[in-house]
C-alpha cells in the first residue's frame, strides 16, 4: 500500500491525524504538571517529550497551536515552571483520561484520581504515583512556522527516580520502572529490552552489555577481540 501526498491530504481529518500520529512509532508517555497563579492545577498527557541536550540538561515537548485556551502552555508561560512525570502501566488509564477537555478550575489530578505532590522549593505539582519525574524550568519557546505548534524547551531542575533504576554508568533502566509507551493517539504498550550494546565505532564491532554497562560475558569480550582482529 502506497499513499502519496494527495492521498494523505484527501483523508478525513480524524483518519489523517490517527495515521500520521501512528507512523512515527512508539513514543514515551508523560504527564505535564502545572499550576496557575490562582492555584488551579493542570495535568495533561503528552507523547512528544524529547531529549535536546545533556549540558545543560534540556528536554522539549510540543504543544498544539496557542489559537485556543491551552491551560498547560499558559501556566508554563506565566509561572516558568512545570513537571514531567513518566506514565507507568498502573496509571495508564488515569493518564489517558487527562486528555479530556476539563475546565480551567477543574484539577485533572482530582478528576482522574491522581495525587498532586509538591516540593517545598519547587512551584509546580508532581504526580505522586509517577516513578520517574522531573522538575523543569522554562528556557525557551519556539513557534514552528509550518503549523504554529510550540516547541517548549526546559532545563531539568530536579529529578526523582527509584535507586534501583540508576545504573553505575548513569544509564536509567526505565523498563524496571514498568513505564509504558504510546503509539498513535490511544494505544499503550509495555516494552521488552533486546540489548544494551557497546559504543559504536567505525573500526569496532558492537557487543552486548550488562545493564550496568559492562561486557555481558568473557565470551563477548573474546568475540569482540576476534572480530576486531578480522577488521584490522
DALIN-V911486 format. One record per pair of residues at least 4 apart in sequence whose C-alpha atoms are under 8 Angstrom apart, sorted by the first residue. I is the first residue (numbers start at 1). J is the second residue. If there is no record, write none. Layout:
i:I j:J
i:I j:J
This chain:
i:3 j:7
i:3 j:8
i:4 j:8
i:5 j:9
i:6 j:10
i:7 j:11
i:8 j:16
i:9 j:16
i:11 j:15
i:11 j:16
i:12 j:16
i:13 j:17
i:14 j:18
i:15 j:19
i:16 j:20
i:17 j:21
i:18 j:22
i:18 j:184
i:18 j:185
i:19 j:23
i:19 j:184
i:20 j:24
i:20 j:184
i:21 j:183
i:21 j:184
i:21 j:185
i:22 j:183
i:22 j:184
i:22 j:185
i:23 j:184
i:25 j:183
i:25 j:184
i:26 j:181
i:26 j:182
i:26 j:183
i:26 j:184
i:27 j:47
i:27 j:48
i:27 j:181
i:27 j:182
i:27 j:183
i:28 j:47
i:28 j:48
i:28 j:49
i:28 j:86
i:28 j:180
i:28 j:181
i:28 j:182
i:29 j:45
i:29 j:46
i:29 j:47
i:29 j:86
i:29 j:87
i:29 j:180
i:29 j:181
i:29 j:182
i:30 j:45
i:30 j:46
i:30 j:47
i:30 j:49
i:30 j:84
i:30 j:85
i:30 j:86
i:30 j:87
i:31 j:43
i:31 j:44
i:31 j:45
i:31 j:46
i:31 j:83
i:31 j:84
i:31 j:85
i:31 j:86
i:31 j:87
i:31 j:95
i:31 j:127
i:32 j:42
i:32 j:43
i:32 j:44
i:32 j:45
i:32 j:46
i:32 j:72
i:32 j:82
i:32 j:83
i:32 j:84
i:32 j:85
i:33 j:41
i:33 j:42
i:33 j:43
i:33 j:44
i:33 j:72
i:33 j:82
i:33 j:83
i:33 j:84
i:33 j:85
i:33 j:124
i:33 j:125
i:33 j:126
i:33 j:127
i:34 j:41
i:34 j:42
i:34 j:43
i:34 j:72
i:34 j:75
i:34 j:76
i:34 j:81
i:34 j:82
i:34 j:83
i:34 j:124
i:34 j:125
i:35 j:39
i:35 j:40
i:35 j:41
i:35 j:42
i:35 j:75
i:35 j:79
i:35 j:82
i:35 j:123
i:35 j:124
i:35 j:125
i:36 j:40
i:36 j:41
i:36 j:75
i:36 j:78
i:36 j:79
i:37 j:78
i:37 j:79
i:40 j:104
i:40 j:105
i:40 j:106
i:40 j:107
i:41 j:105
i:41 j:106
i:41 j:107
i:41 j:108
i:41 j:109
i:41 j:125
i:42 j:71
i:42 j:72
i:42 j:104
i:42 j:106
i:42 j:107
i:42 j:108
i:42 j:109
i:43 j:72
i:43 j:98
i:43 j:107
i:43 j:108
i:43 j:109
i:44 j:72
i:44 j:95
i:44 j:98
i:44 j:99
i:44 j:108
i:45 j:95
i:45 j:96
i:45 j:98
i:45 j:99
i:46 j:61
i:47 j:182
i:48 j:60
i:48 j:61
i:48 j:62
i:49 j:59
i:49 j:60
i:49 j:61
i:49 j:62
i:50 j:59
i:50 j:60
i:50 j:61
i:51 j:58
i:51 j:59
i:51 j:60
i:52 j:57
i:52 j:58
i:52 j:59
i:52 j:60
i:53 j:57
i:53 j:58
i:53 j:59
i:54 j:58
i:56 j:155
i:57 j:155
i:57 j:156
i:58 j:153
i:58 j:154
i:58 j:155
i:58 j:156
i:59 j:153
i:59 j:154
i:59 j:155
i:59 j:156
i:60 j:151
i:60 j:152
i:60 j:153
i:60 j:154
i:61 j:151
i:61 j:152
i:61 j:153
i:62 j:149
i:62 j:150
i:62 j:151
i:62 j:152
i:63 j:73
i:63 j:149
i:63 j:150
i:63 j:151
i:63 j:152
i:64 j:148
i:64 j:149
i:64 j:150
i:65 j:147
i:65 j:148
i:65 j:149
i:65 j:150
i:66 j:70
i:66 j:73
i:66 j:148
i:66 j:149
i:66 j:150
i:69 j:74
i:70 j:74
i:71 j:75
i:71 j:104
i:72 j:76
i:73 j:77
i:74 j:78
i:75 j:79
i:75 j:80
i:76 j:80
i:76 j:81
i:76 j:82
i:76 j:138
i:77 j:138
i:80 j:137
i:80 j:138
i:81 j:123
i:81 j:124
i:81 j:135
i:81 j:136
i:81 j:137
i:81 j:138
i:82 j:123
i:82 j:124
i:82 j:125
i:82 j:135
i:82 j:136
i:82 j:137
i:82 j:138
i:83 j:124
i:83 j:125
i:83 j:126
i:83 j:133
i:83 j:134
i:83 j:135
i:83 j:136
i:84 j:126
i:84 j:133
i:84 j:134
i:84 j:135
i:84 j:136
i:85 j:126
i:85 j:127
i:85 j:130
i:85 j:131
i:85 j:132
i:85 j:133
i:85 j:134
i:86 j:130
i:86 j:131
i:86 j:132
i:86 j:133
i:86 j:179
i:87 j:91
i:87 j:92
i:87 j:95
i:87 j:130
i:87 j:131
i:87 j:179
i:87 j:180
i:88 j:92
i:88 j:130
i:88 j:131
i:88 j:177
i:88 j:178
i:88 j:179
i:88 j:180
i:89 j:178
i:89 j:179
i:89 j:180
i:89 j:190
i:91 j:95
i:91 j:129
i:92 j:96
i:92 j:180
i:92 j:188
i:93 j:97
i:94 j:98
i:94 j:112
i:94 j:113
i:94 j:114
i:95 j:99
i:95 j:112
i:96 j:186
i:97 j:112
i:98 j:108
i:98 j:112
i:102 j:106
i:102 j:107
i:102 j:108
i:106 j:110
i:106 j:111
i:107 j:111
i:108 j:112
i:108 j:114
i:109 j:113
i:109 j:114
i:109 j:115
i:109 j:116
i:110 j:114
i:110 j:115
i:114 j:127
i:114 j:128
i:114 j:129
i:115 j:127
i:115 j:128
i:115 j:129
i:116 j:125
i:116 j:126
i:116 j:127
i:116 j:128
i:117 j:125
i:117 j:126
i:117 j:127
i:117 j:128
i:118 j:122
i:118 j:123
i:118 j:124
i:118 j:125
i:118 j:126
i:119 j:123
i:119 j:125
i:122 j:135
i:124 j:135
i:126 j:133
i:126 j:135
i:127 j:133
i:131 j:160
i:131 j:161
i:131 j:162
i:131 j:177
i:132 j:159
i:132 j:160
i:132 j:161
i:132 j:162
i:132 j:177
i:133 j:159
i:133 j:160
i:133 j:161
i:134 j:156
i:134 j:157
i:134 j:158
i:134 j:159
i:134 j:160
i:135 j:156
i:135 j:157
i:135 j:158
i:135 j:159
i:136 j:154
i:136 j:155
i:136 j:156
i:136 j:157
i:136 j:158
i:137 j:154
i:137 j:155
i:137 j:156
i:137 j:157
i:138 j:152
i:138 j:153
i:138 j:154
i:138 j:155
i:139 j:153
i:139 j:154
i:139 j:155
i:140 j:152
i:140 j:153
i:140 j:154
i:141 j:150
i:141 j:151
i:141 j:152
i:141 j:153
i:142 j:150
i:142 j:151
i:142 j:152
i:143 j:148
i:143 j:149
i:143 j:150
i:143 j:151
i:144 j:148
i:144 j:149
i:144 j:150
i:144 j:151
i:145 j:149
i:161 j:165
i:161 j:166
i:162 j:166
i:162 j:177
i:164 j:176
i:165 j:172
i:165 j:173
i:165 j:174
i:165 j:176
i:165 j:177
i:166 j:170
i:166 j:171
i:166 j:172
i:166 j:173
i:167 j:171
i:167 j:172
i:167 j:173
i:167 j:211
i:167 j:212
i:167 j:213
i:168 j:212
i:168 j:213
i:169 j:212
i:169 j:213
i:171 j:212
i:171 j:213
i:173 j:177
i:173 j:211
i:174 j:178
i:174 j:179
i:175 j:179
i:175 j:191
i:175 j:192
i:175 j:193
i:178 j:190
i:179 j:190
i:179 j:191
i:180 j:188
i:180 j:189
i:180 j:190
i:180 j:191
i:181 j:188
i:181 j:189
i:181 j:190
i:181 j:191
i:182 j:186
i:182 j:187
i:182 j:188
i:182 j:189
i:183 j:187
i:183 j:188
i:183 j:189
i:195 j:208
i:195 j:209
i:196 j:208
i:196 j:209
i:196 j:210
i:196 j:211
i:196 j:213
i:197 j:206
i:197 j:207
i:197 j:208
i:197 j:209
i:198 j:206
i:198 j:207
i:198 j:208
i:198 j:209
i:198 j:215
i:199 j:206
i:200 j:204
i:200 j:205
i:200 j:206
i:201 j:205
i:203 j:228
i:203 j:231
i:203 j:232
i:204 j:224
i:204 j:227
i:204 j:228
i:204 j:231
i:205 j:224
i:205 j:227
i:205 j:228
i:206 j:224
i:207 j:215
i:207 j:220
i:207 j:221
i:207 j:224
i:208 j:215
i:208 j:216
i:208 j:220
i:209 j:213
i:209 j:214
i:209 j:215
i:209 j:216
i:210 j:214
i:210 j:215
i:210 j:216
i:215 j:220
i:215 j:221
i:216 j:220
i:217 j:221
i:218 j:222
i:219 j:223
i:220 j:224
i:221 j:225
i:222 j:226
i:223 j:227
i:224 j:228
i:225 j:229
i:226 j:230
i:227 j:231
i:228 j:232
